[in-house]
């Protein structure tokens, strides 16, 4: 981890904390590693959801057919 790391405090139920700690130990990893992975996955999922939302906005636009045709033309150029 780089020098720009930071600490995040999370308030949670003690039973959840205990169950999480036990699960992490079973997997032979650390709570930090698991939380980092969960955060990274959440960010990726969020970016995908935003891309899908923007795609729906573009395809719903009045000039969507023209935009899609231009995209296909560019893709055809890439394939050539």
Biopython code that builds the backbone (N, CA, C, O; Angstrom):
import numpy as np
from Bio.PDB.StructureBuilder import StructureBuilder

atoms = [
    (1, "UNK", "N", (0.847, -1.172, 0.000)),
    (1, "UNK", "CA", (0.000, 0.000, 0.000)),
    (1, "UNK", "C", (0.893, 1.236, 0.000)),
    (1, "UNK", "O", (1.945, 1.245, 0.639)),
    (2, "UNK", "N", (0.478, 2.266, -0.709)),
    (2, "UNK", "CA", (1.270, 3.470, -0.850)),
    (2, "UNK", "C", (1.245, 4.356, 0.379)),
    (2, "UNK", "O", (0.533, 4.087, 1.346)),
    (3, "UNK", "N", (2.034, 5.417, 0.324)),
    (3, "UNK", "CA", (2.110, 6.352, 1.446)),
    (3, "UNK", "C", (0.833, 7.145, 1.613)),
    (3, "UNK", "O", (0.622, 7.758, 2.659)),
    (4, "UNK", "N", (-0.014, 7.148, 0.617)),
    (4, "UNK", "CA", (-1.241, 7.929, 0.684)),
    (4, "UNK", "C", (-2.384, 7.144, 1.320)),
    (4, "UNK", "O", (-3.549, 7.501, 1.144)),
    (5, "UNK", "N", (-2.066, 6.082, 2.055)),
    (5, "UNK", "CA", (-3.115, 5.281, 2.684)),
    (5, "UNK", "C", (-3.756, 6.066, 3.823)),
    (5, "UNK", "O", (-3.165, 6.996, 4.373)),
    (6, "UNK", "N", (-4.967, 5.670, 4.159)),
    (6, "UNK", "CA", (-5.711, 6.342, 5.215)),
    (6, "UNK", "C", (-6.445, 5.306, 6.053)),
    (6, "UNK", "O", (-6.588, 4.152, 5.649)),
    (7, "UNK", "N", (-6.900, 5.722, 7.203)),
    (7, "UNK", "CA", (-7.628, 4.836, 8.113)),
    (7, "UNK", "C", (-9.104, 5.192, 8.057)),
    (7, "UNK", "O", (-9.469, 6.367, 8.086)),
    (8, "UNK", "N", (-9.951, 4.169, 7.978)),
    (8, "UNK", "CA", (-11.401, 4.365, 7.987)),
    (8, "UNK", "C", (-11.948, 3.643, 9.213)),
    (8, "UNK", "O", (-11.677, 2.461, 9.424)),
    (9, "UNK", "N", (-12.711, 4.360, 10.008)),
    (9, "UNK", "CA", (-13.369, 3.732, 11.154)),
    (9, "UNK", "C", (-14.811, 3.442, 10.774)),
    (9, "UNK", "O", (-15.492, 4.280, 10.183)),
    (10, "UNK", "N", (-15.268, 2.243, 11.121)),
    (10, "UNK", "CA", (-16.622, 1.826, 10.767)),
    (10, "UNK", "C", (-17.350, 1.410, 12.040)),
    (10, "UNK", "O", (-16.835, 0.627, 12.838)),
    (11, "UNK", "N", (-18.530, 1.934, 12.213)),
    (11, "UNK", "CA", (-19.368, 1.555, 13.351)),
    (11, "UNK", "C", (-20.259, 0.399, 12.907)),
    (11, "UNK", "O", (-20.989, 0.511, 11.922)),
    (12, "UNK", "N", (-20.194, -0.716, 13.645)),
    (12, "UNK", "CA", (-20.980, -1.882, 13.272)),
    (12, "UNK", "C", (-21.387, -2.673, 14.514)),
    (12, "UNK", "O", (-20.831, -2.488, 15.596)),
    (13, "UNK", "N", (-22.335, -3.528, 14.340)),
    (13, "UNK", "CA", (-22.815, -4.403, 15.403)),
    (13, "UNK", "C", (-21.694, -5.349, 15.831)),
    (13, "UNK", "O", (-20.957, -5.858, 14.987)),
    (14, "UNK", "N", (-21.564, -5.584, 17.119)),
    (14, "UNK", "CA", (-20.469, -6.434, 17.612)),
    (14, "UNK", "C", (-20.588, -7.872, 17.102)),
    (14, "UNK", "O", (-19.573, -8.532, 16.879)),
    (15, "UNK", "N", (-21.805, -8.358, 16.917)),
    (15, "UNK", "CA", (-21.978, -9.720, 16.393)),
    (15, "UNK", "C", (-21.492, -9.812, 14.953)),
    (15, "UNK", "O", (-20.870, -10.801, 14.565)),
    (16, "UNK", "N", (-21.775, -8.782, 14.164)),
    (16, "UNK", "CA", (-21.290, -8.770, 12.781)),
    (16, "UNK", "C", (-19.771, -8.703, 12.766)),
    (16, "UNK", "O", (-19.127, -9.402, 11.983)),
    (17, "UNK", "N", (-19.198, -7.879, 13.613)),
    (17, "UNK", "CA", (-17.742, -7.753, 13.691)),
    (17, "UNK", "C", (-17.108, -9.107, 14.042)),
    (17, "UNK", "O", (-16.117, -9.508, 13.431)),
    (18, "UNK", "N", (-17.675, -9.797, 15.013)),
    (18, "UNK", "CA", (-17.149, -11.102, 15.421)),
    (18, "UNK", "C", (-17.252, -12.110, 14.279)),
    (18, "UNK", "O", (-16.293, -12.825, 13.989)),
    (19, "UNK", "N", (-18.406, -12.164, 13.637)),
    (19, "UNK", "CA", (-18.601, -13.099, 12.521)),
    (19, "UNK", "C", (-17.644, -12.772, 11.378)),
    (19, "UNK", "O", (-17.096, -13.678, 10.750)),
    (20, "UNK", "N", (-17.443, -11.491, 11.106)),
    (20, "UNK", "CA", (-16.533, -11.065, 10.039)),
    (20, "UNK", "C", (-15.106, -11.488, 10.375)),
    (20, "UNK", "O", (-14.406, -12.039, 9.525)),
    (21, "UNK", "N", (-14.679, -11.238, 11.588)),
    (21, "UNK", "CA", (-13.328, -11.605, 12.012)),
    (21, "UNK", "C", (-13.110, -13.113, 11.896)),
    (21, "UNK", "O", (-12.058, -13.558, 11.438)),
    (22, "UNK", "N", (-14.098, -13.888, 12.308)),
    (22, "UNK", "CA", (-13.988, -15.346, 12.197)),
    (22, "UNK", "C", (-13.901, -15.789, 10.736)),
    (22, "UNK", "O", (-13.117, -16.675, 10.396)),
    (23, "UNK", "N", (-14.700, -15.175, 9.887)),
    (23, "UNK", "CA", (-14.673, -15.516, 8.455)),
    (23, "UNK", "C", (-13.320, -15.176, 7.843)),
    (23, "UNK", "O", (-12.777, -15.953, 7.058)),
    (24, "UNK", "N", (-12.784, -14.031, 8.197)),
    (24, "UNK", "CA", (-11.477, -13.606, 7.681)),
    (24, "UNK", "C", (-10.392, -14.590, 8.123)),
    (24, "UNK", "O", (-9.525, -14.965, 7.334)),
    (25, "UNK", "N", (-10.449, -14.997, 9.371)),
    (25, "UNK", "CA", (-9.455, -15.952, 9.870)),
    (25, "UNK", "C", (-9.567, -17.295, 9.154)),
    (25, "UNK", "O", (-8.554, -17.923, 8.847)),
    (26, "UNK", "N", (-10.792, -17.732, 8.889)),
    (26, "UNK", "CA", (-10.984, -18.997, 8.155)),
    (26, "UNK", "C", (-10.353, -18.930, 6.770)),
    (26, "UNK", "O", (-9.835, -19.925, 6.262)),
    (27, "UNK", "N", (-10.403, -17.749, 6.167)),
    (27, "UNK", "CA", (-9.869, -17.565, 4.810)),
    (27, "UNK", "C", (-8.374, -17.227, 4.811)),
    (27, "UNK", "O", (-7.776, -17.051, 3.749)),
    (28, "UNK", "N", (-7.774, -17.136, 6.000)),
    (28, "UNK", "CA", (-6.342, -16.833, 6.134)),
    (28, "UNK", "C", (-5.975, -15.523, 5.441)),
    (28, "UNK", "O", (-5.016, -15.459, 4.672)),
    (29, "UNK", "N", (-6.743, -14.497, 5.722)),
    (29, "UNK", "CA", (-6.477, -13.177, 5.163)),
    (29, "UNK", "C", (-6.634, -12.153, 6.283)),
    (29, "UNK", "O", (-6.710, -12.528, 7.453)),
    (30, "UNK", "N", (-6.683, -10.883, 5.946)),
    (30, "UNK", "CA", (-6.846, -9.838, 6.965)),
    (30, "UNK", "C", (-8.120, -9.050, 6.698)),
    (30, "UNK", "O", (-8.626, -9.011, 5.577)),
    (31, "UNK", "N", (-8.621, -8.428, 7.749)),
    (31, "UNK", "CA", (-9.818, -7.601, 7.581)),
    (31, "UNK", "C", (-9.543, -6.473, 6.598)),
    (31, "UNK", "O", (-10.404, -6.133, 5.787)),
    (32, "UNK", "N", (-8.361, -5.897, 6.663)),
    (32, "UNK", "CA", (-8.017, -4.804, 5.746)),
    (32, "UNK", "C", (-8.049, -5.260, 4.294)),
    (32, "UNK", "O", (-8.581, -4.562, 3.431)),
    (33, "UNK", "N", (-7.478, -6.432, 4.025)),
    (33, "UNK", "CA", (-7.478, -6.944, 2.649)),
    (33, "UNK", "C", (-8.898, -7.171, 2.141)),
    (33, "UNK", "O", (-9.227, -6.811, 1.011)),
    (34, "UNK", "N", (-9.738, -7.771, 2.986)),
    (34, "UNK", "CA", (-11.114, -8.052, 2.570)),
    (34, "UNK", "C", (-11.879, -6.751, 2.343)),
    (34, "UNK", "O", (-12.584, -6.614, 1.344)),
    (35, "UNK", "N", (-11.744, -5.800, 3.260)),
    (35, "UNK", "CA", (-12.451, -4.523, 3.099)),
    (35, "UNK", "C", (-11.957, -3.771, 1.866)),
    (35, "UNK", "O", (-12.749, -3.153, 1.154)),
    (36, "UNK", "N", (-10.648, -3.824, 1.612)),
    (36, "UNK", "CA", (-10.102, -3.190, 0.408)),
    (36, "UNK", "C", (-10.700, -3.816, -0.850)),
    (36, "UNK", "O", (-11.080, -3.107, -1.782)),
    (37, "UNK", "N", (-10.783, -5.156, -0.875)),
    (37, "UNK", "CA", (-11.371, -5.851, -2.025)),
    (37, "UNK", "C", (-12.843, -5.485, -2.198)),
    (37, "UNK", "O", (-13.304, -5.254, -3.316)),
    (38, "UNK", "N", (-13.572, -5.434, -1.093)),
    (38, "UNK", "CA", (-14.988, -5.056, -1.165)),
    (38, "UNK", "C", (-15.153, -3.633, -1.692)),
    (38, "UNK", "O", (-16.043, -3.362, -2.498)),
    (39, "UNK", "N", (-14.294, -2.730, -1.233)),
    (39, "UNK", "CA", (-14.372, -1.344, -1.699)),
    (39, "UNK", "C", (-14.053, -1.246, -3.189)),
    (39, "UNK", "O", (-14.733, -0.538, -3.932)),
    (40, "UNK", "N", (-13.015, -1.963, -3.619)),
    (40, "UNK", "CA", (-12.649, -1.943, -5.035)),
    (40, "UNK", "C", (-13.777, -2.496, -5.894)),
    (40, "UNK", "O", (-14.088, -1.933, -6.944)),
    (41, "UNK", "N", (-14.390, -3.592, -5.462)),
    (41, "UNK", "CA", (-15.504, -4.176, -6.209)),
    (41, "UNK", "C", (-16.680, -3.214, -6.259)),
    (41, "UNK", "O", (-17.333, -3.084, -7.294)),
    (42, "UNK", "N", (-16.951, -2.547, -5.159)),
    (42, "UNK", "CA", (-18.064, -1.593, -5.111)),
    (42, "UNK", "C", (-17.829, -0.444, -6.093)),
    (42, "UNK", "O", (-18.748, -0.023, -6.796)),
    (43, "UNK", "N", (-16.603, 0.055, -6.134)),
    (43, "UNK", "CA", (-16.275, 1.142, -7.063)),
    (43, "UNK", "C", (-16.436, 0.669, -8.505)),
    (43, "UNK", "O", (-17.011, 1.386, -9.325)),
    (44, "UNK", "N", (-15.935, -0.535, -8.831)),
    (44, "UNK", "CA", (-16.100, -1.075, -10.193)),
    (44, "UNK", "C", (-17.578, -1.217, -10.548)),
    (44, "UNK", "O", (-18.000, -0.831, -11.639)),
    (45, "UNK", "N", (-18.359, -1.771, -9.624)),
    (45, "UNK", "CA", (-19.797, -1.936, -9.873)),
    (45, "UNK", "C", (-20.481, -0.595, -10.073)),
    (45, "UNK", "O", (-21.350, -0.454, -10.932)),
    (46, "UNK", "N", (-20.087, 0.384, -9.281)),
    (46, "UNK", "CA", (-20.670, 1.720, -9.397)),
    (46, "UNK", "C", (-20.352, 2.333, -10.763)),
    (46, "UNK", "O", (-21.214, 2.952, -11.386)),
    (47, "UNK", "N", (-19.117, 2.159, -11.220)),
    (47, "UNK", "CA", (-18.735, 2.681, -12.536)),
    (47, "UNK", "C", (-19.525, 1.991, -13.647)),
    (47, "UNK", "O", (-19.945, 2.638, -14.607)),
    (48, "UNK", "N", (-19.727, 0.682, -13.518)),
    (48, "UNK", "CA", (-20.523, -0.048, -14.515)),
    (48, "UNK", "C", (-21.966, 0.443, -14.530)),
    (48, "UNK", "O", (-22.561, 0.630, -15.591)),
    (49, "UNK", "N", (-22.523, 0.650, -13.328)),
    (49, "UNK", "CA", (-23.907, 1.148, -13.255)),
    (49, "UNK", "C", (-24.015, 2.531, -13.890)),
    (49, "UNK", "O", (-24.984, 2.820, -14.592)),
    (50, "UNK", "N", (-23.025, 3.380, -13.646)),
    (50, "UNK", "CA", (-23.049, 4.721, -14.229)),
    (50, "UNK", "C", (-22.904, 4.648, -15.746)),
    (50, "UNK", "O", (-23.584, 5.383, -16.462)),
    (51, "UNK", "N", (-22.035, 3.781, -16.244)),
    (51, "UNK", "CA", (-21.881, 3.624, -17.692)),
    (51, "UNK", "C", (-23.181, 3.134, -18.313)),
    (51, "UNK", "O", (-23.579, 3.606, -19.379)),
    (52, "UNK", "N", (-23.842, 2.194, -17.655)),
    (52, "UNK", "CA", (-25.124, 1.684, -18.163)),
    (52, "UNK", "C", (-26.173, 2.790, -18.160)),
    (52, "UNK", "O", (-26.963, 2.910, -19.096)),
    (53, "UNK", "N", (-26.174, 3.598, -17.097)),
    (53, "UNK", "CA", (-27.133, 4.703, -17.022)),
    (53, "UNK", "C", (-26.894, 5.689, -18.163)),
    (53, "UNK", "O", (-27.839, 6.121, -18.823)),
    (54, "UNK", "N", (-25.633, 6.042, -18.391)),
    (54, "UNK", "CA", (-25.315, 6.977, -19.467)),
    (54, "UNK", "C", (-25.667, 6.384, -20.822)),
    (54, "UNK", "O", (-26.127, 7.099, -21.713)),
    (55, "UNK", "N", (-25.454, 5.089, -20.984)),
    (55, "UNK", "CA", (-25.804, 4.425, -22.235)),
    (55, "UNK", "C", (-27.302, 4.517, -22.490)),
    (55, "UNK", "O", (-27.735, 4.764, -23.616)),
    (56, "UNK", "N", (-28.092, 4.318, -21.438)),
    (56, "UNK", "CA", (-29.550, 4.430, -21.589)),
    (56, "UNK", "C", (-29.949, 5.853, -21.952)),
    (56, "UNK", "O", (-30.874, 6.056, -22.739)),
    (57, "UNK", "N", (-29.266, 6.833, -21.390)),
    (57, "UNK", "CA", (-29.568, 8.232, -21.706)),
    (57, "UNK", "C", (-29.269, 8.508, -23.174)),
    (57, "UNK", "O", (-30.062, 9.148, -23.865)),
    (58, "UNK", "N", (-28.123, 8.025, -23.648)),
    (58, "UNK", "CA", (-27.733, 8.256, -25.042)),
    (58, "UNK", "C", (-28.700, 7.573, -25.997)),
    (58, "UNK", "O", (-29.123, 8.173, -26.985)),
    (59, "UNK", "N", (-29.053, 6.324, -25.711)),
    (59, "UNK", "CA", (-29.933, 5.608, -26.635)),
    (59, "UNK", "C", (-31.354, 6.144, -26.601)),
    (59, "UNK", "O", (-32.120, 5.922, -27.538)),
    (60, "UNK", "N", (-31.715, 6.847, -25.536)),
    (60, "UNK", "CA", (-33.055, 7.432, -25.456)),
    (60, "UNK", "C", (-33.112, 8.806, -26.119)),
    (60, "UNK", "O", (-34.195, 9.356, -26.317)),
    (61, "UNK", "N", (-31.963, 9.355, -26.459)),
    (61, "UNK", "CA", (-31.922, 10.684, -27.073)),
    (61, "UNK", "C", (-32.514, 10.628, -28.478)),
    (61, "UNK", "O", (-32.452, 9.592, -29.140)),
    (62, "UNK", "N", (-33.091, 11.747, -28.934)),
    (62, "UNK", "CA", (-33.704, 11.778, -30.267)),
    (62, "UNK", "C", (-32.734, 11.417, -31.394)),
    (62, "UNK", "O", (-33.141, 10.854, -32.411)),
    (63, "UNK", "N", (-31.461, 11.740, -31.213)),
    (63, "UNK", "CA", (-30.477, 11.446, -32.257)),
    (63, "UNK", "C", (-29.720, 10.148, -31.963)),
    (63, "UNK", "O", (-28.601, 9.959, -32.442)),
    (64, "UNK", "N", (-30.323, 9.264, -31.183)),
    (64, "UNK", "CA", (-29.663, 8.021, -30.781)),
    (64, "UNK", "C", (-29.283, 7.167, -31.981)),
    (64, "UNK", "O", (-28.189, 6.602, -32.013)),
    (65, "UNK", "N", (-30.149, 7.066, -32.948)),
    (65, "UNK", "CA", (-29.859, 6.241, -34.127)),
    (65, "UNK", "C", (-28.623, 6.766, -34.848)),
    (65, "UNK", "O", (-27.766, 5.994, -35.278)),
    (66, "UNK", "N", (-28.542, 8.082, -34.972)),
    (66, "UNK", "CA", (-27.381, 8.684, -35.630)),
    (66, "UNK", "C", (-26.114, 8.413, -34.817)),
    (66, "UNK", "O", (-25.075, 8.071, -35.380)),
    (67, "UNK", "N", (-26.200, 8.564, -33.506)),
    (67, "UNK", "CA", (-25.045, 8.314, -32.641)),
    (67, "UNK", "C", (-24.591, 6.867, -32.736)),
    (67, "UNK", "O", (-23.395, 6.593, -32.842)),
    (68, "UNK", "N", (-25.540, 5.943, -32.700)),
    (68, "UNK", "CA", (-25.196, 4.524, -32.796)),
    (68, "UNK", "C", (-24.586, 4.188, -34.152)),
    (68, "UNK", "O", (-23.674, 3.365, -34.233)),
    (69, "UNK", "N", (-25.079, 4.814, -35.213)),
    (69, "UNK", "CA", (-24.518, 4.591, -36.545)),
    (69, "UNK", "C", (-23.070, 5.072, -36.601)),
    (69, "UNK", "O", (-22.216, 4.413, -37.195)),
    (70, "UNK", "N", (-22.796, 6.212, -35.987)),
    (70, "UNK", "CA", (-21.422, 6.720, -35.954)),
    (70, "UNK", "C", (-20.510, 5.779, -35.173)),
    (70, "UNK", "O", (-19.374, 5.526, -35.575)),
    (71, "UNK", "N", (-21.012, 5.267, -34.063)),
    (71, "UNK", "CA", (-20.225, 4.326, -33.266)),
    (71, "UNK", "C", (-19.922, 3.074, -34.081)),
    (71, "UNK", "O", (-18.796, 2.577, -34.056)),
    (72, "UNK", "N", (-20.908, 2.564, -34.798)),
    (72, "UNK", "CA", (-20.695, 1.378, -35.628)),
    (72, "UNK", "C", (-19.692, 1.662, -36.734)),
    (72, "UNK", "O", (-18.864, 0.808, -37.055)),
    (73, "UNK", "N", (-19.756, 2.861, -37.326)),
    (73, "UNK", "CA", (-18.794, 3.231, -38.362)),
    (73, "UNK", "C", (-17.371, 3.227, -37.808)),
    (73, "UNK", "O", (-16.450, 2.728, -38.454)),
    (74, "UNK", "N", (-17.199, 3.778, -36.628)),
    (74, "UNK", "CA", (-15.872, 3.818, -36.008)),
    (74, "UNK", "C", (-15.401, 2.402, -35.696)),
    (74, "UNK", "O", (-14.232, 2.076, -35.902)),
    (75, "UNK", "N", (-16.304, 1.561, -35.200)),
    (75, "UNK", "CA", (-15.932, 0.178, -34.907)),
    (75, "UNK", "C", (-15.541, -0.555, -36.185)),
    (75, "UNK", "O", (-14.613, -1.364, -36.178)),
    (76, "UNK", "N", (-16.244, -0.277, -37.282)),
    (76, "UNK", "CA", (-15.903, -0.897, -38.560)),
    (76, "UNK", "C", (-14.510, -0.484, -38.998)),
    (76, "UNK", "O", (-13.767, -1.296, -39.550)),
    (77, "UNK", "N", (-14.144, 0.777, -38.758)),
    (77, "UNK", "CA", (-12.807, 1.248, -39.107)),
    (77, "UNK", "C", (-11.749, 0.527, -38.280)),
    (77, "UNK", "O", (-10.681, 0.185, -38.787)),
    (78, "UNK", "N", (-12.052, 0.298, -37.004)),
    (78, "UNK", "CA", (-11.107, -0.407, -36.134)),
    (78, "UNK", "C", (-10.903, -1.846, -36.581)),
    (78, "UNK", "O", (-9.807, -2.391, -36.445)),
    (79, "UNK", "N", (-11.957, -2.466, -37.114)),
    (79, "UNK", "CA", (-11.881, -3.858, -37.550)),
    (79, "UNK", "C", (-11.124, -4.010, -38.871)),
    (79, "UNK", "O", (-10.616, -5.087, -39.181)),
    (80, "UNK", "N", (-11.055, -2.940, -39.633)),
    (80, "UNK", "CA", (-10.434, -3.004, -40.961)),
    (80, "UNK", "C", (-8.933, -3.075, -40.892)),
    (80, "UNK", "O", (-8.270, -3.134, -41.927)),
]
sb = StructureBuilder()
sb.init_structure("model")
sb.init_model(0)
sb.init_chain("A")
sb.init_seg("    ")
for serial, (resi, resn, name, xyz) in enumerate(atoms, 1):
    if name == "N":
        sb.init_residue(resn, " ", resi, " ")
    sb.init_atom(name, np.array(xyz, "f"), 0.0, 1.0, " ", f" {name:<3s}", serial, name[0])
structure = sb.get_structure()
